[in-house]
């Protein structure tokens, strides 16, 4: 299975997802600034994957101190790495995994520097970033196992954007559910929304699932309603970039539309999300920052201008789906059902995370 992020000891390789499915190429990042640029410019995307990349970006900043490219000593290292961590975490604002992973690696670095000296800080940073990546794969497989239990034999599944191996450390969240259900012989067809403007569904989800031998049908985003109304969708599962305390979910733009359609036509609508994507500091989804990207992404398609000169574009990268439209949130700890807020508190706080 292809890896979105690869650590090479003195550099980070990011699979350039802007080039898929035509070419499989990696962008080499030798410092934290290049990692941040790769996250910001969509070389790597998907909440868990940008978290993993961000963690390794912090590890690269620690290595700068060892190479004499940054101030030495515990104080100099702390200041430099903290500044680097802020820079990496600011690359994209909506997905909480990025800040979460960066904070984990930064904390491990500073602790090692204080207790064992500067020489141990780099190893501690690398070890923590690698742990985040390894944990993510295990988490995804657990999400897949829990989610597959919800899928009935012969199901036609619809998904939006890409929440697979390309968006995570491996296996995937929403696509982890699809993969496990496929392995169990329950899936007859997967429909992938194309997901404008970056076409993550058409380019990435379809490509991933074809590698696994699945039957995949790509639809334009605006065809989802008609497809669902014709009774051709049995189950909808999407990923998440941030989940608020009450169960509201931020995910790729177009997710809210699918949730509304699913409720109208009585199709089960589930979100697949690791515990690390929950943000208990935000009471509701309207507090989640929604990234707005360059309008050129909408006014062009694969490098070709598709709108007249002078036209403007509205380009939010995400939308917010209220908890009331979600049948359940599939986590590595099990499926969270109503009452969402109460059950989220039990599962997330029980996992050791704090509000």
C-alpha positions in Angstrom: 0.0 0.0 0.0 1.4 3.4 -1.0 2.6 5.7 1.8 1.7 9.4 1.9 4.5 10.3 4.3 7.9 8.6 4.5 10.6 9.5 7.1 14.2 9.1 5.8 16.1 10.2 8.9 17.3 13.5 7.6 14.3 14.3 5.3 10.6 13.8 4.8 9.2 12.5 1.6 5.6 13.6 0.8 3.7 11.8 -1.9 2.6 14.5 -4.3 -1.1 13.9 -4.4 -1.6 16.7 -6.9 -0.1 14.5 -9.5 -2.2 11.3 -8.9 -3.3 9.2 -10.6 -1.1 10.1 -13.6 2.2 10.0 -11.7 3.5 8.7 -8.4 6.2 11.1 -7.3 7.5 12.3 -3.9 8.5 15.8 -2.8 11.6 15.9 -0.7 11.5 18.1 2.3 14.7 18.8 4.2 13.4 21.3 6.8 10.3 22.2 8.6 9.5 25.1 6.3 9.3 22.8 3.3 7.0 20.4 5.2 4.7 23.3 6.1 4.7 24.3 2.4 3.8 20.8 1.4 0.9 20.7 3.8 -0.3 24.2 2.8 0.0 23.5 -1.0 -1.9 20.2 -0.8 1.1 18.0 -1.6 -0.1 16.0 1.4 -3.7 16.2 2.6 -6.1 14.4 4.9 -6.3 15.2 8.6 -4.2 12.2 10.0 -1.6 12.4 7.2 -0.9 16.1 7.7 -0.6 15.4 11.4 2.0 12.8 10.7 3.8 15.1 8.3 3.7 17.9 10.8 5.2 15.7 13.5 8.1 14.8 11.3 8.4 18.5 10.3 9.0 19.3 14.0 11.6 16.5 14.1 13.4 18.1 11.2 13.6 21.4 13.1 15.3 19.6 16.0 17.8 18.2 13.6 18.6 21.7 12.5 20.1 22.3 15.9 22.3 19.2 15.6 23.6 20.4 12.2 24.5 23.8 13.6 21.7 25.6 11.6 19.9 26.8 14.7 20.9 28.1 18.2 22.4 25.5 20.4 21.8 24.7 24.1 18.5 23.9 25.8 17.1 27.4 25.7 18.1 28.0 22.1 16.7 24.7 21.0 13.4 25.3 22.9 12.9 28.7 21.3 13.8 27.5 17.8 11.7 24.3 17.9 8.7 26.0 19.5 8.8 28.6 16.7 9.1 25.9 14.1 6.2 24.0 15.6 3.9 27.1 15.4 4.9 27.6 11.8 4.1 24.0 10.8 0.8 24.0 12.8 -0.4 27.1 11.1 -0.1 25.6 7.6 -3.8 24.6 7.6 -6.3 25.6 10.3 -9.3 23.2 10.2 -7.9 19.7 10.8 -7.1 19.4 14.5 -4.8 16.5 14.0 -2.0 18.8 12.7 -1.9 20.8 15.9 -2.3 17.7 18.0 0.6 15.9 16.4 2.9 18.9 16.4 2.2 19.5 20.1 3.0 15.8 20.9 6.3 15.9 19.2 7.2 19.3 20.6 6.4 18.2 24.2 8.5 15.0 23.7 11.4 17.2 22.4 11.3 19.7 25.2 11.1 17.0 27.9 14.1 15.1 26.5 16.1 18.3 26.1 15.4 19.3 29.8 16.0 15.8 31.3 18.6 14.3 29.0 20.2 17.1 27.1 20.1 18.5 23.6 21.7 15.4 22.2 18.7 13.3 23.1 16.1 15.7 21.8 16.4 14.8 18.2 15.9 11.1 18.8 13.0 11.8 21.1 11.3 13.9 18.4 11.8 11.2 15.7 10.6 8.5 18.1 7.4 10.4 18.9 6.6 11.3 15.3 7.1 7.6 14.3 4.8 6.6 17.2 2.1 8.8 15.9 2.3 7.2 12.5 2.4 3.7 13.8 -0.6 4.4 16.1 -2.6 5.8 13.2 -2.4 2.6 11.2 -3.6 0.5 14.2 -6.4 3.0 14.9 -7.5 2.9 11.2 -7.7 -0.9 11.3 -9.8 -0.7 14.5 -12.1 1.9 12.9 -12.5 -0.4 9.8 -13.4 -3.4 12.0 -16.0 -1.5 14.0 -17.5 0.2 10.9 -17.7 -3.0 8.8 -20.1 -4.4 11.3 -22.6 -1.7 10.3 -22.4 -2.6 6.6 -25.0 -5.2 5.3 -24.0 -7.8 2.7 -24.4 -6.5 -0.9 -24.1 -2.9 0.1 -23.5 -0.1 -2.4 -21.4 2.5 -0.5 -21.1 6.2 -1.2 -18.1 8.2 0.1 -16.9 11.7 -0.3 -13.4 13.1 -0.8 -10.5 10.8 0.2 -10.2 9.3 3.7 -8.0 6.3 2.8 -4.3 5.3 3.0 -3.4 8.5 1.1 -5.0 10.7 3.9 -3.6 8.7 6.8 -0.7 6.6 8.0 -2.2 3.7 6.1 -5.5 1.8 5.5 -7.7 4.8 6.0 -10.7 5.9 8.2 -13.8 6.0 5.9 -12.0 3.8 3.4 -10.8 1.6 6.2 -14.5 0.8 6.8 -14.9 0.2 3.1 -11.8 -2.0 2.9 -12.8 -4.2 5.8 -16.4 -4.5 4.6 -14.9 -5.5 1.1 -12.6 -8.1 2.7 -15.7 -9.5 4.4 -17.6 -9.8 1.0 -20.2 -7.2 1.9 -19.6 -4.5 -0.8 -21.0 -4.7 -4.3 -20.1 -1.2 -5.4 -18.4 1.9 -4.2 -19.5 5.3 -5.5 -16.9 8.1 -5.2 -18.0 11.7 -5.4 -15.5 13.5 -7.6 -15.1 16.2 -4.9 -14.5 19.5 -6.5 -12.4 21.5 -6.7 -9.4 19.2 -6.1 -11.1 16.0 -7.3 -9.8 14.0 -4.4 -12.6 11.4 -4.9 -12.1 11.0 -8.7 -8.3 11.1 -8.6 -7.5 9.6 -5.2 -10.3 7.5 -3.8 -11.0 5.8 -7.1 -7.3 5.1 -7.7 -6.8 3.7 -4.2 -9.8 1.3 -4.4 -8.9 0.1 -7.9 -5.5 -0.9 -6.5 -7.4 -3.1 -4.1 -9.5 -4.6 -6.9 -12.8 -3.0 -5.9 -15.6 -1.9 -8.3 -15.6 1.9 -8.2 -18.0 4.3 -10.0 -17.1 8.0 -10.0 -20.0 10.5 -9.9 -20.0 14.3 -10.1 -20.9 15.8 -6.8 -24.2 17.1 -8.1 -25.3 13.6 -9.1 -25.3 12.3 -5.5 -28.9 13.4 -4.8 -30.3 11.7 -7.9 -28.3 8.5 -7.2 -29.6 8.3 -3.6 -33.2 9.1 -4.6 -33.1 6.2 -7.1 -32.4 3.8 -4.2 -28.9 3.0 -5.4 -27.0 3.8 -2.2 -27.3 1.7 0.9 -24.6 3.2 3.2 -22.7 6.5 3.3 -19.4 6.9 5.1 -17.1 9.9 5.2 -14.0 11.0 7.2 -13.6 14.0 9.4 -11.1 16.9 9.9 -12.4 18.0 13.3 -15.2 16.9 15.6 -16.7 19.2 18.2 -17.8 18.3 21.7 -21.4 17.9 20.6 -20.7 15.7 17.6 -20.8 18.3 14.9 -18.3 17.4 12.2 -16.0 19.4 9.9 -15.2 17.6 6.7 -14.6 18.3 3.0 -17.0 20.7 1.5 -20.1 18.8 0.2 -20.3 16.5 3.2 -23.2 18.5 4.8 -25.2 18.2 1.5 -24.8 14.4 1.6 -25.9 14.3 5.2 -29.1 16.2 4.3 -29.8 13.9 1.3 -29.2 10.8 3.5 -31.7 12.0 6.1 -34.3 12.8 3.4 -34.0 9.3 1.8 -33.4 7.3 5.0 -29.9 6.2 4.1 -27.4 5.5 7.0 -24.9 8.3 7.2 -21.7 7.6 9.3 -18.5 9.5 10.0 -15.3 7.6 10.5 -12.9 9.4 12.8 -10.0 8.7 15.2 -10.2 10.0 18.7 -7.3 12.4 17.8 -9.7 14.3 15.5 -12.1 15.2 18.4 -11.7 18.7 19.8 -13.4 19.0 23.2 -12.4 22.6 23.5 -15.1 23.5 21.0 -18.6 23.1 22.2 -20.2 23.1 18.8 -19.3 23.0 15.1 -19.9 26.7 14.5 -16.7 27.3 16.5 -14.6 25.2 14.1 -12.4 27.5 11.8 -13.2 26.8 8.2 -10.4 27.3 5.8 -11.1 29.3 2.6 -8.7 28.6 -0.2 -7.7 30.5 -3.3 -10.6 31.2 -5.7 -8.4 30.1 -8.6 -9.0 26.5 -7.5 -12.7 26.8 -8.4 -12.2 29.0 -11.5 -9.8 26.5 -13.1 -9.9 22.8 -13.6 -6.7 20.8 -14.0 -4.9 24.0 -15.0 -7.5 25.1 -17.5 -9.6 28.2 -16.9 -13.3 27.3 -16.9 -14.9 30.5 -15.8 -15.0 33.9 -17.6 -12.6 36.6 -16.7 -14.0 38.8 -13.9 -16.0 36.0 -12.3 -15.4 35.5 -8.6 -15.5 32.2 -6.6 -16.4 31.1 -3.1 -14.0 28.3 -2.1 -14.4 27.0 1.5 -12.4 23.8 1.9 -14.8 22.3 4.5 -18.3 22.5 5.8 -19.9 21.6 9.1 -22.4 18.7 9.4 -24.6 18.9 12.6 -24.6 15.9 14.8 -28.3 15.6 14.4 -27.7 14.4 10.8 -25.2 11.7 11.7 -26.2 8.2 12.6 -22.9 7.5 14.4 -19.2 8.4 14.6 -17.0 5.3 14.1 -13.9 5.5 16.2 -11.2 3.1 17.2 -13.0 2.7 20.5 -16.4 1.8 19.0 -19.3 3.6 17.4 -20.6 6.7 19.1 -24.4 7.1 18.9 -26.9 9.5 20.4 -26.7 11.2 22.9 -23.6 12.3 21.0 -22.3 14.9 23.5 -22.6 12.6 26.4 -21.1 9.6 24.7 -18.3 11.6 23.1 -17.3 12.8 26.6 -17.2 9.2 27.9 -15.1 7.8 25.0 -12.7 10.6 24.4 -12.1 11.5 28.1 -11.8 7.8 28.8 -9.0 7.6 26.3 -7.0 10.1 28.4 -7.6 13.2 26.4 -8.6 16.4 28.2 -11.1 19.1 27.3 
